[in-house]
Amino acid sequence: MADNKIQMPSSGGGIVRYYDDSQSKIHISPVAVVVMAAVIAIFEIALFYFYG
């Protein structure tokens, strides 16, 4: 009767964990990224308007 056990897969199977052990030396805030993207977009629109 003990041979008819159903085994469920482990709950952590396939889950990848990323730890914050390594710190990057470059830290950019999300606000700075949005501002830089907006500046680049405006610059490209201006280039297209004046030289396109």
DRENDO-1510 file (C-alpha; in Angstrom, 1 decimal, always signed):
<recs>
REC; n; res; u; v; w
REC; 1; MET; +0.0; +0.0; +0.0 .
REC; 2; ALA; +3.0; +2.3; +0.6 .
REC; 3; ASP; +4.0; +1.9; -3.1 .
REC; 4; ASN; +0.9; +3.8; -4.3 .
REC; 5; LYS; +2.1; +7.2; -3.0 .
REC; 6; ILE; +1.7; +10.2; -5.4 .
REC; 7; GLN; +4.6; +12.6; -5.2 .
REC; 8; MET; +4.0; +16.2; -6.0 .
REC; 9; PRO; +6.8; +18.3; -7.6 .
REC; 10; SER; +8.8; +20.4; -5.2 .
REC; 11; SER; +7.4; +23.9; -4.7 .
REC; 12; GLY; +10.7; +25.6; -5.7 .
REC; 13; GLY; +11.2; +23.8; -9.0 .
REC; 14; GLY; +12.0; +26.1; -11.9 .
REC; 15; ILE; +12.2; +29.3; -9.8 .
REC; 16; VAL; +15.4; +31.3; -10.3 .
REC; 17; ARG; +16.5; +33.5; -7.4 .
REC; 18; TYR; +18.7; +36.5; -8.0 .
REC; 19; TYR; +20.5; +37.8; -4.9 .
REC; 20; ASP; +21.7; +41.4; -4.4 .
REC; 21; ASP; +25.2; +40.3; -3.5 .
REC; 22; SER; +26.9; +42.2; -6.2 .
REC; 23; GLN; +26.3; +45.9; -6.3 .
REC; 24; SER; +26.7; +47.9; -9.5 .
REC; 25; LYS; +29.0; +51.0; -9.3 .
REC; 26; ILE; +26.6; +53.0; -11.5 .
REC; 27; HIS; +23.3; +54.1; -10.0 .
REC; 28; ILE; +20.8; +55.9; -12.1 .
REC; 29; SER; +17.4; +56.9; -10.7 .
REC; 30; PRO; +14.3; +56.1; -12.7 .
REC; 31; VAL; +13.5; +59.8; -13.0 .
REC; 32; ALA; +16.9; +60.5; -14.6 .
REC; 33; VAL; +16.2; +57.7; -17.2 .
REC; 34; VAL; +12.8; +59.1; -18.1 .
REC; 35; VAL; +14.3; +62.7; -18.4 .
REC; 36; MET; +17.2; +61.5; -20.6 .
REC; 37; ALA; +14.7; +59.6; -22.8 .
REC; 38; ALA; +12.6; +62.7; -23.2 .
REC; 39; VAL; +15.6; +64.9; -24.0 .
REC; 40; ILE; +16.8; +62.4; -26.6 .
REC; 41; ALA; +13.3; +62.2; -28.2 .
REC; 42; ILE; +13.0; +66.0; -28.3 .
REC; 43; PHE; +16.5; +66.2; -29.8 .
REC; 44; GLU; +15.5; +63.7; -32.5 .
REC; 45; ILE; +12.3; +65.5; -33.3 .
REC; 46; ALA; +14.2; +68.8; -33.6 .
REC; 47; LEU; +16.7; +67.2; -36.0 .
REC; 48; PHE; +13.9; +65.8; -38.1 .
REC; 49; TYR; +12.2; +69.2; -38.2 .
REC; 50; PHE; +15.2; +71.3; -39.1 .
REC; 51; TYR; +17.1; +68.8; -41.3 .
REC; 52; GLY; +14.4; +66.4; -42.4 .
</recs>
